[in-house]
C-alpha cells in the first residue's frame, strides 16, 4: 500500500491542480480528476510511491458522504489525509476572467 495518500479537493480555481503538480515534484504519484468509483481501487493498489489524488464536485459520482465513509474505513491501515483548497470569491472570479473560461459550476 502507498506510504501516504493525500486527497486534494477544494473550490474550482483555488489551486488544486497547481498543488498536485508541486506534490509530483516532491515525488508523489499524482492523479487528477479521479472518478469516485475508482477511488477504492486506487487506494488499495500496492503503489510504492506516495499518492496525491485530485477530486472535487466535478468528478463523476462525487458524493462527499461516500468519500468520508471510505476514508473512515481505510484510515486504520493507511496514512490518508484530506487537503481542502479555498479561495476568496473575488480572486476566483478574476482568475476565470483572465482565462476566459466559464466556471464549471
C-alpha positions as CSV (number, residue, x, y, z in Angstrom):
1,X,0.0,0.0,0.0
2,X,1.1,3.6,-0.5
3,X,3.1,5.2,2.2
4,X,0.8,8.2,2.3
5,X,-2.3,9.3,0.4
6,X,-3.3,13.0,0.1
7,X,-6.8,13.6,-1.1
8,X,-6.7,17.1,-2.7
9,X,-10.0,18.8,-3.1
10,X,-11.5,22.3,-2.9
11,X,-13.1,25.1,-4.9
12,X,-12.6,25.1,-8.7
13,X,-9.8,27.6,-9.4
14,X,-8.4,27.6,-5.8
15,X,-5.1,25.9,-6.7
16,X,-5.8,22.1,-6.5
17,X,-4.1,21.3,-9.9
18,X,-1.1,23.5,-9.0
19,X,-0.8,21.7,-5.7
20,X,-0.9,18.3,-7.5
21,X,2.0,19.5,-9.8
22,X,4.0,20.6,-6.8
23,X,3.4,17.3,-5.0
24,X,4.6,15.5,-8.1
25,X,7.8,17.5,-7.9
26,X,8.1,16.1,-4.3
27,X,7.8,12.5,-5.5
28,X,4.1,11.9,-5.2
29,X,2.2,9.9,-7.8
30,X,-0.5,12.4,-8.8
31,X,-3.9,11.6,-10.3
32,X,-6.2,14.5,-11.1
33,X,-10.0,14.3,-11.7
34,X,-10.2,10.8,-10.5
35,X,-13.8,9.3,-10.8
36,X,-15.0,8.5,-7.4
37,X,-15.9,4.9,-8.2
38,X,-12.1,4.3,-8.9
39,X,-11.0,5.7,-5.5
40,X,-11.2,2.4,-3.5
41,X,-9.3,0.6,-6.3
42,X,-6.5,3.2,-6.4
43,X,-6.2,3.3,-2.6
44,X,-5.9,-0.5,-2.3
45,X,-3.3,-0.9,-5.1
46,X,0.2,-1.6,-3.9
47,X,1.7,1.5,-5.2
48,X,5.1,2.1,-3.6
49,X,5.0,5.9,-4.0
50,X,3.0,8.4,-2.0
51,X,-0.2,9.3,-3.7
52,X,-1.9,12.7,-4.3
53,X,-5.4,12.3,-5.6
54,X,-7.3,15.3,-7.0
55,X,-11.0,15.0,-6.7
56,X,-13.8,17.6,-6.5
57,X,-17.5,18.1,-7.1
58,X,-16.9,17.9,-10.9
59,X,-15.6,14.3,-10.5
60,X,-18.1,11.7,-11.8
61,X,-20.3,10.3,-9.0
62,X,-18.9,12.8,-6.4
63,X,-20.6,12.3,-3.0
64,X,-18.8,13.8,0.0
65,X,-20.5,11.4,2.4
66,X,-19.4,8.3,0.5
67,X,-15.8,9.7,0.3
68,X,-15.8,10.4,4.1
69,X,-17.2,6.9,4.8
70,X,-14.5,5.3,2.6
71,X,-11.7,7.3,4.3
72,X,-13.0,6.3,7.7
73,X,-13.0,2.6,6.7
74,X,-9.5,2.8,5.2
75,X,-7.7,5.1,7.5
76,X,-6.9,2.4,10.1
77,X,-4.4,0.8,7.8
78,X,-3.4,3.8,5.6
79,X,-2.0,7.2,6.2
80,X,-4.7,9.2,4.4
81,X,-5.4,13.0,4.7
82,X,-7.7,15.4,3.0
83,X,-6.4,18.8,1.9
84,X,-9.2,21.3,1.0
85,X,-8.2,24.4,-1.1
86,X,-10.3,27.5,-0.5
87,X,-10.0,30.9,-2.1
88,X,-11.6,34.4,-1.9
89,X,-14.6,34.6,-4.3
90,X,-13.3,37.8,-6.0
91,X,-9.9,36.1,-6.7
92,X,-11.7,33.1,-8.2
93,X,-13.8,35.5,-10.4
94,X,-10.6,37.3,-11.5
95,X,-8.9,34.0,-12.4
96,X,-11.7,32.9,-14.6
97,X,-12.0,36.3,-16.2
98,X,-8.3,36.1,-17.1
99,X,-8.6,32.6,-18.5
100,X,-11.8,33.5,-20.4
101,X,-13.2,30.2,-19.3
102,X,-16.6,29.7,-17.7
103,X,-16.5,28.4,-14.1
104,X,-17.5,24.8,-14.3
105,X,-20.4,25.2,-11.8
